[in-house]
Amino acid sequence: MCQIIAWTTSLTVSATAIIVWGSYYDWHVWPINSYELFPVFGLLAFSLMWAHYVCGALRELMGLDKAVLKRYFDITSWAVLVLICLHPGLLIYQRFRDGYGLPPRSYMSYVAPGLGWVTLLGSASWLVFIAFEFRRKFGRRSWWHYVANAGDAAMLAILYHGLRLGTQLMNGWFRYVWLFYFLTLSAVLIRKYVKRYRGHRPPGGPAHQKSPA
């Protein structure tokens, strides 16, 4: 059941991302240029990462082992990696080809005045997501939780990044979907850190500085 929910959730949010992107252009999506194409990869990447958080929390609530969703995470994580590379990659390529140079200057000249820092926020989040891909090699190191924590912060940063810069979020029904993503992600993160805090704090005693073995 958990696998079915996970795959259904991922397919639903992916379809929603494609629908809102295609509707923005009235489905006149061919021929298409990089400026019109790169946003959909960002929407898809975030939607799948949001699904990872929600489905992971659901698995815990159901009391199931991590192995239940291993194949799901393996497949969709590779999809996310491709998408987060395509999203900025297409924009970087097109801006450079149009004579605007390389980031961060090419990013900042693409958006409205005063929003350049939001593009940098997106770049910082991208670096965190790429760093998280090394979890297979470093995931058991004592310091890895700092990378995971940074990934949580990056998810919230991307929510704001999309809200300020995403053309598909300027108005309409998708803003409410984005708000739903924010509320549910916030609930998952609050539960995660409350659980961690309680796990570090023995009954009747002060909080430990180290995680339990």
Order of alpha helices (4+ residues) and beta strands (2+ residues): alpha-alpha-alpha-alpha-alpha-alpha-alpha-alpha
